[in-house]
Amino acid sequence: MQAEVKTQTAGSPVRDGEVWTNIGLRVIASAIQPLGFQLSPGVIAGILRNTLQLGRRKISKDVPLGSSEHRNEQFERLADLRRKYEQRGWPVLSVDTKKKELIGSFARSGRAWTDGSLHAFDHDFGSYSSDAKAIPYGVYDTVANEAFVYLATGADTGELAADAVRRYWYRMGQSRYSGVEGILVLADCGGSNGYRVPLYRERLHRVAQLLGIPIRVAHLPPYCSKYNPIDHRLFCHLTQAISGRLVESLSWMQLIFSKVSTQTGLRVICELARKTYQSGIKAAAEFRQNEPTERDETLGKFNYVLPT
């Protein structure tokens, strides 16, 4: 059996002595039958696991596409900021855009219990349906384990990202954090809330002025978006909620997301945006020329305060 597996076994390019194979159990059974062995797939699996010391694994998407010069330094800064805000009882918000979701008769991976059958388009082309794509923008409170999902359509822009924080505050934040003197926002370095997006800073500055609370933004280093708490504390549960389901309207998606909860106490509020966000909008020239952003002396491009 080891000889049969060996022809379709590859070694790890980074770990000496580590091997893998994707050959099927029934293929192995057929290959060894001419040699006088008749084994069931279950027995073969036991031999692979116990004798050849092989285990079933899937590929982990955890190798970054690049590296950041200030990776460790920025992560230490993030940890320090989070600790200070949490000690004061001030909100620490992790924000990001979940991948766009097609609305209509489109298939999704996963299975669901049903007494009938579900049917979807045979191709995932958005042009098959007149319905829009949904843009779920999340604001996750890392301390309270609560989340606000702003369900929008159109373009994923800095304006949308800032509006999500504003709506979070009025729906969830102000009742919990009345009287606080600061808000910490943890964001990726790219996308609509990236550190190179003037529109995001301009609109978030407006939010700070409206609330009368300074908003500090700390961006994760480049190529480190998977370390954003919202990815593994909220988005994975939203994906699971619509797994194997047809989502034919925004209101239906809103209902599904609003029912998401976990055994650790996650609570989600989902709200539909009242407008369609347009691409091509830029920060005002006056803001860019006289930007009020207060940047830190160290790693100021990643860390700054938007004053009131």
C-alpha positions in Angstrom: 0.0 0.0 0.0 2.8 2.4 0.8 4.2 1.9 -2.7 0.8 2.8 -4.3 0.5 5.9 -2.2 4.1 7.0 -2.8 3.4 7.6 -6.5 0.9 10.3 -5.7 2.5 11.7 -2.5 4.3 15.0 -2.4 6.6 16.5 0.2 6.1 19.8 1.9 8.4 22.5 0.4 8.9 24.1 3.8 8.9 21.2 6.3 11.4 18.3 5.8 9.8 14.9 6.3 6.2 16.1 5.9 4.2 14.4 3.1 0.7 14.5 1.7 -1.5 12.7 -0.9 -4.9 13.4 -2.3 -5.4 9.9 -3.7 -8.9 8.4 -2.8 -9.4 5.4 -0.6 -11.3 3.5 -3.3 -8.6 4.2 -5.8 -6.1 2.6 -3.4 -8.4 -0.4 -2.9 -8.6 -0.9 -6.6 -4.8 -0.6 -7.0 -3.9 -3.2 -4.4 -6.6 -5.7 -5.5 -4.5 -7.2 -8.3 -1.8 -7.8 -5.7 -4.1 -10.1 -3.8 -5.5 -7.7 -1.2 -9.1 -6.9 -0.7 -9.5 -4.1 1.9 -12.5 -1.8 2.6 -12.0 1.9 2.5 -12.4 2.1 6.2 -9.5 -0.4 6.8 -7.3 1.4 4.3 -8.0 4.7 6.2 -6.9 3.1 9.4 -3.7 1.9 7.8 -2.9 5.3 6.4 -3.6 6.9 9.8 -2.0 4.4 12.2 0.7 2.8 10.2 1.8 5.4 7.7 1.0 8.2 10.2 -1.0 10.3 7.6 -4.0 12.4 8.6 -6.6 14.3 6.6 -5.9 18.0 6.4 -7.1 20.9 4.4 -5.0 23.8 3.2 -4.9 26.7 5.6 -4.9 30.1 4.0 -2.5 31.7 6.5 0.6 32.6 4.4 0.7 36.4 3.9 1.2 37.8 0.4 3.9 40.1 1.8 5.4 41.5 4.9 5.2 44.8 6.8 8.3 46.7 7.9 6.6 47.8 11.1 4.5 44.7 11.8 5.6 43.9 15.3 5.9 47.6 16.4 2.3 48.3 15.2 0.9 45.2 16.8 2.5 46.3 20.1 0.9 49.7 19.7 -2.5 48.2 19.0 -2.3 46.1 22.1 -1.3 49.1 24.2 -4.2 51.2 22.9 -6.7 48.4 23.4 -5.5 48.0 27.0 -5.8 51.7 27.8 -9.3 52.1 26.3 -10.6 48.9 28.0 -9.2 50.0 31.4 -11.1 53.3 31.0 -14.3 51.6 30.0 -14.2 53.2 26.5 -15.4 51.3 23.4 -12.9 49.4 21.2 -14.5 48.8 17.8 -13.2 46.4 15.1 -14.5 47.4 11.7 -14.4 46.0 8.2 -16.4 45.2 5.1 -17.5 41.6 4.7 -17.3 40.3 1.2 -20.2 41.3 -1.0 -23.1 38.9 -1.2 -25.3 38.3 -4.2 -29.0 38.9 -3.6 -31.3 36.6 -5.6 -31.5 33.0 -6.6 -27.8 32.3 -6.2 -26.3 29.2 -4.7 -24.1 29.2 -1.6 -21.9 26.5 -0.2 -23.3 24.4 2.7 -26.4 22.4 3.4 -29.7 23.1 5.1 -32.4 20.9 6.5 -35.5 20.9 4.2 -38.5 18.8 3.2 -38.2 19.9 -0.4 -35.4 21.1 -2.6 -33.7 24.3 -3.3 -32.9 25.6 -6.8 -30.6 28.4 -7.9 -29.0 29.8 -11.1 -26.4 27.4 -12.6 -23.9 30.3 -12.7 -23.1 32.9 -10.1 -23.4 35.9 -12.5 -24.8 39.0 -10.9 -26.3 40.1 -14.2 -28.7 37.2 -14.0 -30.7 39.1 -11.5 -31.8 42.8 -11.3 -31.3 42.6 -7.5 -28.2 44.4 -6.2 -25.3 43.0 -4.4 -25.3 43.5 -0.6 -22.4 45.2 1.2 -22.4 44.1 4.8 -20.2 46.5 6.8 -19.6 45.3 10.3 -18.8 47.2 13.6 -17.8 44.8 16.3 -17.5 45.8 20.0 -14.6 43.7 21.2 -15.4 44.2 24.8 -19.2 43.8 24.9 -19.2 41.1 22.2 -21.9 43.0 20.3 -22.0 43.8 16.6 -23.8 46.2 14.3 -24.1 45.2 10.6 -24.8 48.0 8.2 -26.4 46.4 5.1 -25.8 48.7 2.1 -25.9 48.7 -1.7 -23.8 50.4 -4.3 -20.1 51.0 -3.8 -18.0 50.2 -0.7 -16.7 53.7 0.1 -15.2 55.6 2.9 -18.5 57.4 3.3 -20.3 54.0 3.9 -17.6 53.0 6.5 -18.0 56.2 8.4 -21.8 56.0 8.3 -21.7 52.5 9.8 -19.8 53.8 12.8 -22.3 56.6 13.2 -25.3 54.3 13.0 -23.7 51.8 15.4 -23.4 54.6 18.0 -27.0 55.6 17.8 -28.3 52.0 17.7 -26.0 50.4 20.3 -23.1 52.5 21.5 -24.6 55.5 23.2 -26.7 53.5 25.6 -23.8 51.5 26.8 -21.0 54.1 26.7 -22.7 57.3 27.8 -20.2 59.9 28.9 -17.0 58.3 27.4 -14.3 60.6 26.2 -12.9 58.5 23.4 -13.6 55.8 20.8 -11.0 53.4 19.5 -11.5 52.0 15.9 -9.4 49.1 14.7 -9.3 48.9 10.9 -7.5 47.1 8.1 -4.9 49.2 6.2 -6.8 48.9 2.9 -10.3 49.0 1.6 -12.9 51.6 2.2 -11.5 52.2 5.7 -7.8 52.1 4.7 -5.2 54.5 6.0 -4.7 56.0 2.5 -8.4 57.0 2.1 -8.9 60.7 2.8 -12.7 60.3 2.3 -12.8 57.9 5.2 -11.0 60.3 7.5 -13.1 63.2 6.4 -16.4 61.5 7.0 -15.2 59.9 10.2 -14.1 63.3 11.4 -17.7 64.5 10.8 -18.9 61.6 13.0 -16.5 62.7 15.8 -17.8 66.2 15.6 -21.4 65.1 15.5 -21.0 62.8 18.6 -18.7 65.2 20.4 -16.2 62.3 21.0 -12.7 62.1 19.6 -12.2 59.0 17.5 -8.8 57.3 17.5 -8.1 55.1 14.5 -5.4 52.3 14.6 -4.8 50.4 11.4 -3.5 46.8 11.3 -0.2 46.5 9.5 -0.3 45.6 5.8 -1.0 41.9 5.0 -2.4 41.3 8.5 -6.1 41.8 7.9 -6.9 38.2 9.2 -5.8 39.5 12.7 -8.7 41.9 12.8 -11.0 40.6 15.6 -14.2 41.1 13.5 -13.1 38.4 11.0 -13.2 35.6 13.5 -15.6 37.0 16.0 -18.4 38.1 13.7 -18.0 37.5 9.9 -17.5 33.7 10.3 -20.9 33.5 12.0 -22.6 35.7 9.4 -21.2 33.4 6.6 -22.5 30.3 8.5 -26.0 31.9 8.9 -26.5 32.1 5.1 -24.7 28.9 4.3 -26.8 26.7 2.0 -29.7 29.2 1.9 -31.3 31.3 -0.8 -31.2 35.0 0.0 -33.6 36.7 -2.4 -33.9 40.1 -0.7 -32.0 42.5 1.4 -34.8 42.4 4.1 -34.4 38.6 4.3 -30.7 38.9 4.7 -31.2 41.5 7.4 -33.5 39.1 9.3 -31.0 36.3 9.1 -28.1 38.4 10.3 -30.2 39.8 13.1 -30.8 36.3 14.5 -27.1 35.4 14.7 -25.9 34.5 18.2 -23.3 32.3 19.8 -22.9 30.4 23.0 -20.5 33.1 24.2 -23.2 35.7 24.0 -22.7 37.5 20.7 -25.6 39.8 19.9 -26.1 41.3 16.4 -28.2 44.2 15.2 -28.5 44.6 11.4 -29.8 47.7 9.7 -30.6 48.5 6.1 -28.9 51.6 4.7 -31.3 54.3 3.5 -29.3 55.2 0.4 -27.2 53.7 -2.3 -23.5 54.6 -2.0 -21.9 56.0 -5.1 -18.3 55.5 -6.2 -16.0 58.4 -7.3 -16.8 60.7 -4.4 -13.6 62.3 -3.0 -12.8 64.2 0.2 -13.3 68.0 -0.1 -10.3 70.0 -1.2 -10.5 72.1 1.9 -10.2 69.0 4.1 -7.2 67.7 2.3 -5.4 71.0 2.4 -6.1 71.7 6.1 -6.7 68.2 7.4 -7.4 68.3 11.2 -6.2 64.7 11.7 -3.8 64.5 14.7 -1.2 61.9 13.8 1.0 60.1 16.4 4.7 60.9 16.3 5.5 57.2 15.9 3.8 55.4 13.0 1.5 58.3 12.4 0.3 56.9 9.1 -1.3 54.0 11.0 -2.3 55.8 14.2 -4.2 59.1 14.5 -7.0 60.9 16.2 -10.0 62.6 14.5 -10.8 65.5 16.9 -14.2 67.0 17.7 
